[in-house]
Amino acid sequence: MILSCQAYPWTQELGSDLKPHFGTILDALQAAGVEAFETMDTSPAGVAALAKQAQGRPISFPTAYTNARLHDDDADRHVDRVLQEADGLRSLGTTQLVCNPEPIRWGGTEEKTDAQLERQVTSLARLGRALQTQGITLAYHVHDAEMRQQGRELLRMLEGVDEAILKFCLDAHWIYRGLGNDAERTYALIERFAPRTVSVHLRQSEENVWSETFGEGDLDHRRILGLLSASGFDGPLTLEQARESGTLSTMTMAERVRASAEYARRLGLAA
């Protein structure tokens, strides 16, 4: 399986605009033996800056990540924006777009109405069909908010949109947190949607606080890999070991990526 690294943890060290730092990031990934990078800057300027720094480097970009506001009345405008940016991503060789539909308010507790969820279903279906014509697979991603009310939003999206046009990017730790830090319920959901999973974000915690590096902790990633492998999963594994309040801070991001990648290889998650 391809071992990749997500952009978000780098923003915690380098700032939200990574364009000036893409060369530094790609150097660090190459030194750590990480084969791919998942960008969050899907703008034309972001894609151009990444493509420039990628020249001559053995780093690929099979996936990219975006948020999109798909539950409001102007959802079509956001779908159009994603499609325009996806067209540019093809120049990086990207074949999978990971999309997390935005909540009503980041960090808020408001719930989307049934009508808003229906609009989001329609928007994801339209986006998935259009991306297919560009040779790109749409992979649905969630944070903890979508797991409230017994996973109401996640289930509505995955049950409401045809599996042929909407796949799943598994972020096990966000699901774990959204399920009240219940590992067994997390494994059950992973098993249920393993056949639909096309990529994975890797994060770990110790006593429910994100750990500094990906390693042993609250979730059993050997078990998770087994559940996925049983369904034939062979997609990208993307390190996304971010920091939060309580996370140790004894390493640089480059050191954390190297240690996380070494653990993933020892676990047999990647070559």
C-alpha positions in Angstrom: 0.0 0.0 0.0 1.2 3.5 -0.7 2.2 5.5 2.4 1.2 9.1 2.2 1.1 12.2 4.4 -1.7 14.7 4.9 -1.1 18.4 4.7 -3.1 19.4 7.9 -0.4 18.6 10.5 2.1 20.6 8.5 -0.2 23.7 8.8 0.1 23.4 12.5 3.8 24.0 12.3 4.2 26.1 9.2 0.9 28.1 9.0 -2.2 27.7 6.8 -0.5 28.7 3.6 1.8 25.9 2.7 2.7 27.1 -0.8 6.1 28.6 0.3 6.9 25.4 2.2 6.1 22.7 -0.3 9.7 22.0 -1.1 10.6 21.6 2.6 7.6 19.3 3.1 8.4 17.1 0.1 12.1 16.9 1.1 11.0 15.7 4.6 8.6 13.1 3.1 11.3 11.7 0.8 13.8 11.5 3.7 11.2 9.6 5.7 10.4 7.1 2.9 6.9 8.5 2.5 5.8 8.0 -1.1 2.9 10.5 -1.5 1.4 13.7 -0.2 -2.3 14.7 0.2 -2.6 18.4 -0.4 -5.5 20.6 1.0 -4.7 23.5 -1.2 -6.6 22.6 -4.4 -6.7 26.1 -5.7 -5.0 26.7 -9.1 -2.2 28.6 -7.4 -1.7 25.8 -4.8 -1.6 23.1 -7.5 0.8 25.1 -9.6 3.2 25.6 -6.6 3.0 21.9 -5.7 3.6 20.8 -9.2 6.7 23.1 -9.5 8.3 21.6 -6.3 7.4 18.1 -7.3 9.6 18.1 -10.4 12.3 15.5 -10.1 11.1 14.1 -6.8 9.8 10.6 -6.3 6.6 11.8 -4.6 3.1 11.2 -6.0 -0.2 12.9 -5.3 -2.9 10.1 -5.7 -5.3 11.9 -3.4 -6.3 15.5 -2.5 -8.6 16.8 0.2 -11.2 19.5 0.1 -14.1 20.9 2.2 -17.3 22.0 0.5 -20.5 23.6 1.8 -23.0 21.3 0.3 -26.1 21.7 2.4 -27.0 25.3 1.7 -29.2 26.8 -1.1 -26.0 27.7 -3.0 -24.6 24.2 -2.9 -24.3 24.1 -6.7 -21.8 26.9 -6.7 -19.6 25.0 -4.3 -19.9 21.8 -6.4 -18.8 23.9 -9.5 -15.8 25.2 -7.6 -14.7 21.7 -6.6 -15.1 20.5 -10.2 -13.0 23.4 -11.5 -10.2 22.7 -9.0 -10.4 18.9 -9.7 -9.7 19.6 -13.3 -6.4 21.1 -12.3 -5.6 18.3 -9.9 -5.4 15.9 -12.8 -2.0 17.5 -13.7 -0.7 16.1 -10.5 -1.9 12.6 -11.3 -4.6 12.8 -8.7 -7.2 10.1 -9.1 -9.1 10.5 -5.8 -10.7 13.5 -4.2 -11.4 13.3 -0.5 -14.3 15.6 0.4 -15.7 16.5 3.9 -19.0 18.4 3.6 -18.8 21.3 5.9 -20.9 21.5 9.1 -23.3 24.3 9.7 -20.5 25.9 11.8 -17.1 24.5 12.5 -16.9 23.6 16.2 -20.6 24.1 16.6 -23.3 21.7 17.8 -26.1 22.7 15.4 -27.6 19.8 13.5 -28.5 19.9 9.8 -32.2 19.5 9.0 -33.6 16.6 7.0 -34.0 19.0 4.1 -30.3 20.1 4.3 -29.1 16.6 4.4 -31.2 15.8 1.3 -29.6 18.7 -0.4 -26.2 17.4 0.6 -27.0 14.0 -0.7 -28.0 15.5 -4.1 -24.8 17.6 -4.1 -22.5 14.7 -3.4 -24.2 12.6 -6.1 -23.8 15.4 -8.7 -20.2 15.9 -7.7 -19.4 12.2 -7.7 -20.9 11.7 -11.2 -19.1 14.7 -12.6 -15.8 13.7 -11.1 -16.1 10.2 -12.7 -16.1 11.8 -16.1 -12.7 13.4 -15.2 -11.3 10.0 -14.0 -11.4 11.0 -10.3 -13.1 9.0 -7.6 -15.0 10.9 -4.9 -14.3 9.7 -1.3 -16.5 10.9 1.5 -14.8 11.9 4.8 -16.2 12.8 8.2 -15.1 14.4 11.4 -16.7 13.7 14.8 -19.8 16.0 14.1 -21.2 13.6 11.5 -21.3 10.8 14.1 -23.7 12.5 16.4 -27.2 11.0 16.7 -25.9 7.5 16.1 -24.0 8.6 13.0 -27.1 10.2 11.4 -25.2 12.3 8.9 -22.7 9.7 7.9 -25.3 7.0 7.4 -27.6 9.4 5.4 -24.7 10.2 2.9 -23.5 6.6 2.5 -27.0 5.1 2.3 -28.3 8.0 0.1 -25.7 8.1 -2.6 -25.0 5.2 -4.9 -21.8 3.4 -3.9 -20.7 3.4 -7.5 -20.2 7.2 -7.4 -19.4 7.8 -3.7 -16.7 5.9 -1.9 -15.4 6.3 1.6 -12.2 7.7 3.1 -11.9 6.1 6.5 -10.7 8.4 9.3 -11.0 5.9 12.1 -10.0 8.3 14.9 -12.6 10.9 14.1 -15.2 8.1 14.0 -13.9 6.8 17.3 -14.1 10.2 18.9 -17.6 10.8 17.4 -18.8 7.5 18.9 -17.7 8.6 22.4 -14.3 6.9 22.2 -15.8 3.5 21.8 -13.3 1.3 20.0 -15.6 -1.7 19.5 -18.3 0.4 17.8 -15.6 1.9 15.6 -14.4 -1.5 14.5 -18.0 -2.5 13.7 -18.5 0.5 11.5 -15.2 0.0 9.8 -16.1 -3.6 9.0 -19.5 -2.5 7.7 -18.0 0.0 5.2 -14.7 -1.7 4.5 -15.9 -2.7 0.9 -16.5 0.9 0.2 -13.3 2.3 1.6 -10.7 3.5 -0.9 -8.3 5.5 1.3 -7.5 5.8 5.0 -6.3 8.6 7.2 -4.1 7.4 10.1 -4.2 9.0 13.5 -3.7 7.7 17.0 -4.4 8.8 20.6 -3.3 7.7 24.1 -6.0 8.0 26.7 -8.1 9.8 24.1 -5.5 12.6 23.5 -3.8 12.7 20.1 -0.3 11.3 20.4 2.8 13.0 19.0 3.5 10.2 16.6 1.4 7.5 15.0 2.0 4.4 17.1 0.5 2.2 19.8 -2.5 3.6 21.5 -6.3 3.6 21.9 -7.0 2.1 18.5 -5.7 -1.2 17.3 -4.5 -0.5 13.7 -3.5 -4.1 13.2 -7.2 -5.0 13.6 -8.3 -2.1 11.4 -5.9 -3.2 8.6 -7.2 -6.7 9.0 -10.8 -5.6 8.6 -9.9 -3.6 5.5 -7.7 -6.2 3.9 -10.4 -8.8 4.2 -12.4 -6.6 1.8 -9.6 -6.2 -0.6 -8.5 -2.7 0.4 -5.2 -1.6 -1.1 -5.6 2.1 -1.3 -3.4 4.9 0.1 -2.6 5.1 3.8 -2.3 8.7 4.8 -0.5 9.8 8.0 -2.3 12.7 9.7 -0.9 12.8 13.2 -2.1 16.3 14.3 -1.6 18.0 17.6 -4.3 19.2 20.1 -4.4 20.4 23.6 -2.4 17.9 25.7 -0.4 16.5 22.8 3.3 16.3 23.6 5.5 18.6 21.5 9.1 17.2 21.6 9.7 16.7 17.9 9.6 18.7 14.7 7.0 17.8 12.1 9.7 16.1 10.0 10.8 14.0 12.9 7.2 13.0 13.7 6.6 11.9 10.1 9.7 9.8 10.1 8.8 8.1 13.4 5.2 7.6 12.2 6.3 6.1 8.9 8.7 3.7 10.6 5.9 2.5 12.9 3.5 2.0 9.9 6.1 -0.1 8.2 6.8 -2.2 11.3 3.1 -2.8 11.5 3.0 -4.0 8.0 0.7 -1.2 6.9 3.1 -0.1 4.2 6.1 -1.4 2.3 
